[in-house]
Amino acid sequence: MKRREVPGFLEEEVRYPKESLACLSHLLFVDYIAVDIFPAVLSPVFVLQCNMEYIELLLSRTEESRLQKGLELYEKSLIRVEDNSLPVDLLELKTFFSVPQNLVKVMTLCPDQTLRTKGLKVFQLSIDKFNTEAKYKFFKGMLKTSHHAGVEGYIIKNIKNQIDCSLKPCNGNDWFLGKHLLPLLRLVLCLPHGPETDLLQNLDKIMESLNLLRYMLIRDKEWENETGIWTELYKIEDSYLKPLRTGLNMSKAHYEAELKSTKENKKIHSKDSKASVCTVTVDNEELPNMTPEMQIQVLQSAIFTFDLMESVLARIEEIIEAKERPLS
């Protein structure tokens, strides 16, 4: 390891490159090289805090070898920490905000499938280590900053798990109930562009949001209303369910019309080989040529997705209608 000479510093204060220290930390805590003679008595939380700076550096790189080291170091640093123990104060530290952001980039943008899978595993492990209040704040921050439907859907799935845990008897946790939960639900149950929201692009978030809402309406009885969902329901109907129903009807009608048109064009031009290939343009960029068969398959897949979304939405509407129906 090459030291960086800094004029005026004592020998023991000479600064080393941060990446070299990151590699040293990986050798110690991942490969366990010389860990038995490493002169330190440190708590797992302190080790995690110290390593976060190096994890941030490694996960900010694009080289797969660096990303691999960053994921391994983060995982090993987290494993020694007790579940549900990290306090909310840690989220005030810069690295506890930037590392999850870098981890999301690995999960969504890294070309290596193994690293993406590993990234998701470590992401969940990091969530498990936070206490309840820290989880609440972490979820809120991620929903505001991730801007990725898959990540938001994954966060919503975790929120559902926390609500389920909170509703169990003698839990004593109110961060995912009542007055604390409702602001979080407003981030979950929203369409960024109202009825004109791209439902396919936001599929993961929308499906997890609908599943969460359906679960809460079934699990939390109206007369108990521990989550506060029944008090907020009329707002959710106006701001989320009705715009979603409108957007779903428009999207489905559009794709069904496109499917019908494509099938008709295929019949008309079936004898013309040159006309059997079409182009699709997205954001002013022309995608590779698609045959009518390929285009039909894409359109049918989209319509099937809308049907799936509609089935969950219809179930929620049935629950609400049953609640509003007067007893005979």
BALO-10643 format. One record per residue (C-alpha): x, y, z; residue in three letters. Coordinates in steps of 0.02 Angstrom, whole numbers, padded with zeros to 5 digits, always signed. Each point is the difference from the previous one (the first is absolute). Layout:
% residues N
XYZALA...
***
This chain:
% residues 328
+00000+00000+00000MET+00078+00164-00054LYS-00010+00138+00129ARG-00042+00177-00050ARG+00129+00115+00078GLU-00079+00150+00085VAL+00121+00136+00058PRO-00012+00040+00185GLY-00080-00165+00054PHE+00080-00122+00120LEU+00042-00175-00063GLU-00156-00078+00077GLU-00109+00137-00077GLU+00055-00027-00180VAL-00155-00013-00110ARG-00034-00151-00110TYR-00108+00002-00157PRO-00181-00036+00044LYS-00013-00140-00128GLU+00150-00085+00078SER-00083+00008+00170LEU-00159-00070-00077ALA+00097-00149-00067CYS+00084-00022+00170LEU-00170-00001+00084SER-00060-00131-00125HIS+00152-00110+00038LEU-00033+00015+00187LEU-00188-00020+00012PHE-00040-00105-00154VAL+00154-00108-00028ASP+00048+00004+00186TYR+00183+00023-00043ILE+00095+00044+00160ALA-00164+00038+00088VAL+00056-00104+00151ASP+00147+00118+00030ILE-00089+00161-00049PHE+00022+00113+00153PRO-00180+00051+00033ALA-00148-00036+00112VAL-00145+00072-00096LEU-00189-00016+00007SER-00087-00062-00159PRO-00091+00167-00018VAL+00163+00097+00012PHE+00081-00112-00131VAL-00150+00028-00114LEU+00011+00189+00022GLN+00186+00000-00039CYS-00020-00112-00152ASN-00144+00099-00075MET+00123+00127-00071GLU+00093-00139-00091TYR-00161-00087-00054ILE-00061+00165-00073GLU+00161+00017-00100LEU-00003-00178-00068LEU-00185+00003-00047LEU+00019+00166-00090SER+00118-00080-00126ARG-00051-00087-00161THR+00130-00140-00003GLU-00081-00165+00047GLU+00147-00050+00110SER-00022+00159+00104ARG-00188-00025+00012LEU+00027-00180+00056GLN+00118+00057+00138LYS-00121+00136+00055GLY-00145-00122+00012LEU+00104-00127+00095GLU+00066+00129+00122LEU-00175+00071+00031TYR-00072-00174+00026GLU+00136-00054+00122LYS-00015+00164+00095SER-00189-00022+00016LEU-00003-00184+00047ILE+00082+00032+00168ARG-00129+00133+00045VAL-00155-00057+00095GLU-00165+00009-00094ASP-00114+00149+00039ASN+00139+00088+00096SER+00068+00143-00106LEU-00070+00165+00066PRO-00081+00135-00106VAL+00142+00121+00040ASP+00115-00094-00120LEU-00107+00058-00146LEU+00062+00176+00033GLU+00174-00056-00055LEU+00039+00034-00183LYS+00060-00177-00037THR-00161-00079+00064PHE-00091+00099-00134PHE+00123-00016-00144SER+00039-00187+00018VAL-00183-00054-00028PRO-00007+00116-00152GLN+00156-00082-00072ASN-00070-00171+00045LEU-00159+00038-00098VAL+00107+00041-00152LYS+00084-00170+00015VAL-00170-00086+00017MET-00075+00087-00152THR+00142+00046-00118LEU+00141-00125+00023CYS+00012-00114-00154PRO+00054-00148+00106ASP-00151-00101+00060GLN+00098-00076+00146THR+00047+00171+00067LEU-00178+00065-00019ARG-00066-00149+00099THR+00134+00022+00131LYS-00042+00185+00010GLY-00183-00038+00036LEU+00048-00124+00136LYS+00114+00127+00086VAL-00132+00136-00020PHE-00126-00107+00096GLN+00132-00044+00130LEU+00031+00185+00031SER-00187+00030+00024ILE-00011-00143+00126ASP+00134+00080+00110LYS-00093+00165+00028PHE-00116+00020+00148ASN-00183+00040-00035THR+00016+00189+00001GLU+00153-00008-00112ALA-00091-00116-00121LYS-00143+00125-00008TYR+00116+00145-00040LYS+00100-00104-00123PHE-00155-00055-00096PHE-00063+00179-00007LYS+00165+00062-00067GLY+00014-00137-00131MET-00177+00030-00065LEU+00042+00184-00023LYS+00167-00026-00087THR+00009-00167-00091SER-00108+00043-00154HIS+00007-00184-00051HIS-00163-00099+00000ALA+00086-00164+00040GLY+00091+00071+00151VAL-00157+00090+00060GLU-00099-00161-00018GLY+00129-00091+00106TYR-00008+00134+00134ILE-00191-00011+00002ILE+00012-00188+00025LYS+00110+00033+00152ASN-00125+00128+00064ILE-00137-00132-00012LYS+00106-00119+00104ASN+00025+00134+00133GLN-00187+00039+00006ILE-00038-00185+00018ASP+00123-00012+00144CYS-00073+00156+00082SER-00177-00069-00006LEU+00048-00155+00098LYS-00052-00001+00185PRO+00118+00075+00129CYS+00118+00070-00131ASN+00006+00175+00074GLY+00058+00081-00162ASN-00091+00153-00064ASP+00116+00058-00139TRP-00096-00101-00128PHE-00173+00037+00069LEU-00115+00150+00010GLY+00069+00176-00009LYS+00176-00054-00048HIS-00055-00121-00134LEU-00116+00116-00096LEU+00136+00119-00066PRO+00094-00154-00061LEU-00155-00067-00086LEU-00021+00164-00094ARG+00171-00029-00078LEU-00049-00179-00043VAL-00175+00029-00068LEU+00036+00132-00130CYS+00011+00014-00189LEU+00138+00121-00056PRO-00101+00063-00149HIS-00177-00042+00051GLY-00103-00100-00127PRO+00134+00031-00133GLU+00134-00093+00100THR+00090-00134-00101ASP-00075-00153+00085LEU+00121-00125-00078LEU+00153+00100+00051GLN-00068+00015+00178ASN-00068-00178+00006LEU+00102-00064+00147ASP-00044+00145+00113LYS-00185+00000-00049ILE-00022-00188+00026MET+00086+00003+00170GLU-00102+00154+00050SER-00163-00085-00047LEU+00050-00160+00090ASN+00043+00102+00155LEU-00166+00093-00004LEU-00099-00161-00025ARG+00093-00082+00144TYR-00034+00146+00118MET-00186+00008-00042LEU-00017-00187+00036ILE+00118-00012+00149ARG-00046+00160+00094ASP-00186-00004+00038LYS-00096+00163-00015GLU-00052+00001+00183TRP+00181-00023+00055GLU+00084+00115-00129ASN+00172-00018+00079GLU+00087+00055-00158THR-00117+00147-00030GLY-00035-00064-00176ILE-00189+00010+00018TRP+00009+00183+00053THR+00109+00040-00151GLU-00096-00107-00123LEU-00105+00137-00081TYR+00158+00099-00039LYS+00084-00155-00072ILE-00150-00030-00112GLU+00006+00176-00070ASP+00188+00020-00016SER+00051-00176-00050TYR-00133-00130-00039LEU-00109+00106-00116LYS+00146+00071-00101PRO+00073-00175-00011LEU-00164-00070-00064ARG-00009+00139-00131THR+00180-00028-00053GLY-00025-00188-00007LEU-00154+00017-00111ASN+00090+00120-00118MET+00157-00106-00011SER-00094-00162-00028LYS-00110+00078-00135ALA+00153+00072-00087HIS+00095-00165-00002TYR-00153-00098-00055GLU-00024+00121-00146ALA+00185-00018-00045GLU-00014-00189+00008LEU-00153+00000-00114LYS+00086+00117-00123SER+00158-00105-00003THR-00097-00160-00033LYS-00096+00082-00142GLU+00160+00069-00078ASN+00079-00171+00013LYS-00142-00076-00102LYS+00007+00138-00131ILE+00189-00011-00024HIS+00022-00186+00030SER+00053-00024-00181LYS+00122+00145+00000ASP+00164-00052+00081SER+00062+00179+00011LYS-00153+00052+00094ALA+00018-00141+00124SER+00125+00099+00104VAL-00045+00155+00099CYS+00097+00123+00105THR-00038+00066+00174VAL+00058+00170+00062THR+00023+00039+00186VAL+00057+00173+00057ASP+00046+00045-00179ASN+00116-00151-00011GLU-00041-00136-00125GLU+00009-00174+00072LEU+00055-00152-00101PRO-00127-00061-00128ASN-00143-00105+00067MET-00105-00122-00100THR-00189+00013+00020PRO+00005-00162+00100GLU+00123+00076+00123MET-00101+00160+00014GLN-00160-00100+00031ILE+00088-00097+00137GLN+00058+00161+00085VAL-00174+00076-00008LEU-00083-00157+00067GLN+00124-00006+00144SER-00041+00181+00045ALA-00188-00035-00004ILE+00025-00153+00112PHE+00094+00112+00123THR-00144+00125+00000PHE-00122-00143+00033ASP+00105-00055+00149LEU+00004+00177+00069MET-00187+00018-00028GLU-00039-00160+00095SER+00086+00064+00158VAL-00080+00172-00019LEU-00172-00080-00023ALA+00023-00101+00161ARG+00040+00161+00095ILE-00153+00085-00074GLU-00107-00148+00055GLU+00063+00014+00179ILE-00038+00186+00002ILE-00173-00025-00076GLU-00042-00135+00128ALA+00049+00120+00139LYS-00109+00140-00071GLU-00150-00114-00036ARG-00136+00023+00133PRO-00045-00153+00102LEU-00169-00074-00050SER
***
